[in-house]
Amino acid sequence: MGENILIVDDEKEIADLLEVCLKNDGYTVYKFYNGTEAFQAIEESEIHLAILDIMLPDIDGMQLCRKIREKYYFPIIMLTARVADSDKIMGLTVGADDYMVKPFNPLEVVARVKTHLRRYQKYNLMGNGKEDKNEYDIRGLVINRTKHKCSLYGKELSLTPIEFSILWYLCEHQGKVVPSEELFEPVWKAKYLNNNKTVMAHVGRLREKLREPAKNPKFIKTVWGVGYEIE
């Protein structure tokens, strides 16, 4: 273990509690109460996962998440006191991988940290020779699992681990309509439980990176009431 976890929360009690729980599990913790110092630490240290509060004194957590995603692709878990679906979707849209509403069980946060780190490490490992198909080239969209790289017309795309997993799964099932439930469970490694808005938010973000026209996407098609398909 020993991965580096960044915690950014101006509520000292919450930040301190998460720090203790994560350190007890063997993680190295970088803890900050504002976004400016946190981003400086990201540029100076190797961070494997970030836990960001939305309400920060100097920079909105959404803005910080967006800024991180311009250069870095490690998992991001957002923390907030807001409960509206629109806030959750916004967090996922700007590049977060997960979203937890306060108050929360810190042990659940640790469990989610472990899940996201496993996924992140899996898709950043070089191939181990067990998979027969490691690359798809679909009309100029190239995705390679062993290198964890994706490009469109020769230009590399910056995908988060979740976005990469979604695209890889759809490519694996090219020509088949994949329901949201079928897509959610292998990607998020959890039961579906009506998480269609989560899937929609990530697919929407992925389409933006693919520069997909909203009304006539070239790659990820929506089959209304059924799911998503790459033809």
FENQUITA-V517349 format. One record per helix or strand. SS is the DSSP state (~ for helix, > for strand). FROM is the first residue (numbers start at 1). LEN is the number of residues. If there is no record, write none. Layout:
BEGIN
[[SS:FROM:LEN] [SS:FROM:LEN]]
END
This chain:
BEGIN
[[>:4:5] [~:12:13] [>:28:5] [~:35:10] [>:49:5] [~:61:9] [>:75:6] [~:85:9] [>:98:4] [~:106:17] [>:135:4] [>:141:4] [>:149:4] [>:155:2] [~:161:12] [>:178:2] [~:180:9] [~:196:14] [>:220:4] [>:227:4]]
END
